[in-house]
Amino acid sequence: MKYSAMLAAVGVLGAGAAFAEEPIKIGVLYPLTGGGAVYGVPAMAGHQLAVEELNAKGGILGRKIESVERDDKMNPSAASSTMKELITKDKVDIVLGGLSSAVGLSMSEVSKQEKVVYISTIPKTIQMTTDKLHKYVFRTAANTDQEGDAMALLAGRNKLAKICHLELDYAYGNDLEAGILKALPKYAPDAKIVLTLKPKLGATDFNPFIPQVMSAGCDGVLSGLWGPHFVSWVKQAAPLGFFNKVKWISGGEIGSHEIAGELKGDYPDNVISNTYELWYHANDPSHKEFQARLAKKLNTQETPQWAALGYIGVMYTAAAMEKAKSTKADDVAAALEGLTIGTPVGKLTIDAKSHQANIGQFWGPMVKKPDRAYRMMDPAEYIQPK
């Protein structure tokens, strides 16, 4: 399904049943236009599904939920000003979302200044839950240290000796690189980094970088190129035989159906990657029913993985407010610390000190299937931090 069409399909939430009290307002920002929409539109669909389901059951604290949705345009300045408007003008009770780590850090700073809870449902930079941690920020996505640890583990399993490191030059890429370098001595002590390259976020022309990697003599690439960046790399590098020569181990969820479905037969060999959720594989019994509801909403059996993250953010919001019996930021923040909920990918707990959820990811090779026009992860291993 084209993502513009999907955005139209998910639509605007209906008014629903009448509720006696003022609605609880959830502000949410995802990139709904531009390159980030390939992830942002599905995330918004999952967010909306959760709101619809909760409203059908009576909302939160007996009050209807109103979803106030905005396009963050994958721009930190735009996201910051839009979030301030959600808080001061729209009077939202909590804010969810973001996609790029740069946007996430901007949203977290607004959260701190305005004393409103922000749940980071996608941005991964470790800074958010370490040196820039504050009372009102929480993360239900993985972080760059968790992802880097998994990538180093896979580098060791695949016996990579000479590694080329390819990251985007912004918070996510720089922090993922640090996470990988921290973990490599544990899993691949003899591996050497022979080349490090850092294209800019939003880059579309990778022709200056491809020959450098191909001539560096590496037997593997560790990369955080995500979404449209990976798609562009494939289209420019594959005709040169690039993927015949190296093993590509990647974060950035290029194992998701969003990317496999877009590239279809152009998806290359020798790629091992990750995804939070797979429509065709599960690690929790509740996943089957969630996936069926999402498929009905989007009118496609082959549902995107980012919807699960949007969904989980709303469910954590509801659980925290119900636990606190309040929508006040201080009460909700206190309730989120140590909170465990069931999700389509299993039980998750937000650590009381770091404000980081212990969400895992599926990792595995992307392989051809005789009855499919796109690649699928097989086998899929779920790696979850303790």
Secondary structure, DSSP 4 states (H G I P E B T S, - for coil): --HHHHHHHH-PPP--S--SSPPEEEEEEE--SSTTHHHHHHHHHHHHHHHHHHHHTT-BTTB-EEEEEEE-TT-HHHHHHHHHHHHHTS--SEEEE--SHHHHHHHHHHHHHHT--EEESS---GGGGTTT--TTEEE-S--HHHHHHHHHHHHHHTT--EEEEE--SSHHHHHHHHHHHHHHHHH-TT-EEEEEE-PPTT----TTTHHHHHTTT-SEEEE---HHHHHHHHHHHGGGTGGGT-EEEE-TTTTSHHHHHHHGGGPPSSEEEEES-BTTB-SSTTHHHHHHHHHHHHT-SS--SHHHHHHHHHHHHHHHHHHHTS--HHHHHHHHTT-EEEETTEEEEB-TTT-BB---EEEEEEE--TT-SS-EESS-EEE---
